[in-house]
Amino acid sequence: MASRSQSSANTYYFAILISIVSCVMFVMAMTPLGANDIDNFLSYRYDNIQAGEYWRIITGNLLHTNLWHLLMNLAGFWVILFLHETHYKNQASQFIALFISLCILEGLGLYWFFPELKGYVGLSGLLHGLFTFGALLDIRKDYFSGYLLLIGVFVKVGYEMYFGASESVSAIINARVATESHFIGVISGLICGLVWIPLIRFIKQHKNAGN
């Protein structure tokens, strides 16, 4: 019981760490001395990644255009975490690995399939992946809500890809909403779900057989 409680706490510690890092990077980017350095060194930029600056694939997810962008993404992050808390609260290591995997898949997906998108920052693409993965976990546990969530995110992203994102959201974050990142996020969530869920099931079955 103690180990499960500790694992649950570690999941939230990691979420808090991501939130703090995002806030610190935002504050540093907003200061006169750090603005150019942080953005130029860490944001997702296709040309720089092509030149070998591969860390941008991950770090670009943690930067934001303005305060509203930061607050909206962090709020979404915590809402999704609480929405699927039952899947993650005792699986800290898996949640951390999932977060990192989604970061990498998001960056690689944009780089490979949307080279015309030269710059990108924000957690929104990753959040779509996390949401999709959580919906798949709901379906695995026979929660009918999982099907509704999955259909909902498909419809949302399909609408955005065809009609474009809301102009009001673009105005709030002071940038074009990168709908491509939302699409890649959903695909990344599906990939993680289709790979991880059978793998986790296999590992559990193997452990039970060994006991």
VENVENHU-V916930 format. One record per pair of residues at least 6 apart in sequence whose C-alpha atoms are under 7 Angstrom apart, sorted by the first residue. I is the first residue (numbers start at 1). GAP is how many residues later the second one is. D is the distance in whole Angstrom. If there is no record, write none. Layout:
i: [I/I]
gap: [GAP/GAP]
d: [D/D]
//
This chain:
i: [4/7/7/7/7/8/8/8/8/10/11/11/11/11/19/22/22/25/26/26/28/28/29/29/29/42/42/42/43/43/43/43/43/43/44/44/44/44/44/44/45/45/45/46/46/46/46/47/49/57/57/57/58/58/58/60/60/60/61/61/61/61/62/62/62/63/63/64/64/64/65/65/66/68/68/69/73/73/77/80/84/88/102/102/102/103/105/106/106/106/106/106/106/109/110/110/124/125/125/125/125/126/128/128/128/129/129/129/129/130/132/132/132/132/133/133/133/133/135/135/135/135/136/136/138/139/139/157/157/160/161/165/165/170/170]
gap: [86/82/83/84/85/81/82/83/84/82/77/78/81/84/55/40/41/38/37/38/6/7/6/9/10/14/17/18/13/16/17/20/77/78/12/13/16/75/76/77/73/74/75/65/69/72/73/71/7/47/50/51/45/46/49/60/61/62/42/60/61/62/59/60/61/58/59/6/57/58/108/109/107/104/105/104/50/51/50/51/50/7/24/27/86/23/83/19/20/75/78/79/82/75/71/74/58/56/57/59/60/59/54/57/58/56/57/59/60/59/18/54/57/58/56/57/59/60/11/12/14/15/10/57/8/7/8/25/26/19/18/12/14/6/7]
d: [5/7/5/6/5/4/5/7/6/6/7/6/4/7/7/5/6/7/6/6/5/7/4/5/7/5/6/6/6/6/4/7/7/6/5/6/4/5/5/6/5/5/7/6/7/5/6/7/7/6/4/7/5/6/7/7/5/7/7/5/5/5/7/6/6/5/5/6/6/5/6/7/6/7/6/5/6/6/6/6/6/6/6/7/6/6/6/7/7/7/6/6/7/6/7/7/7/5/4/7/5/5/6/5/5/4/5/6/4/6/6/6/5/7/5/6/7/6/4/7/6/6/6/6/5/5/6/6/6/6/6/6/7/5/6]
//
